[in-house]
Amino acid sequence: MSEKKVKFEFEKATKNSVRYKEVPEEGMPPIIGSIYIQKWFAGDSKNIEVTINKKD
């Protein structure tokens, strides 16, 4: 199993969600790109981190 932590920073707020853009590692392309998180969970967070696990 392989695990990767992907960092995101605030891009913009929409009606019910917040859009974050990926901060790729230097010299690497983005893995996910942008991600939407619901406002009830994101709150005022300017940075988030998502962990991806590859199972096979």
N, C-alpha and C positions, 0 to 999 in steps of 0.2 A: 504494500500500500504506500502511496506517495502523497505527501501533504504539502500544500502551498498556501502561504498567507499573502493575500492581495490587499494593498492599501488603496483607499479612496479618499478624495477630498471633495468638499461641498462644491457643487456647480450651480444649482438653482433650485428654488422652491416652486412647486406647482400647487394646485388647489388642495390635494390630499396627500401628496408625497413630496419627497426631496430627492433630487437627482444628484448623484455623486459620480465623479469621473475618476477613473483609475490612475494611479501614480505608478507607472511601470518602473521596474528596476533599470538602472542605467545600461544602455546598449541592448535592451530587450524590447520586443513589441508587447503591446497590451495583451492580457489574457482574456479579460472580460469586456473592457471598454467602459461603458456607463452602466449604472445600476440605479433602480428606483427603490426607495425604502419608504414605507408609510410613515406619515408625520407622527402618528401616535407612538411609534417606536423610536424614530430618529431623533425627535425632540429638537434641540438646538445644536446637535453634534456637527462640528465642522469636518471631522475626520472619522472614518470607520475602517474596520479591517474585517475581511471575509476569509475564512479558511475553507479550502477546497481539498477534499480527499478523493484520490483515485483508488477505486476498489480492486481493479484488476491489474 
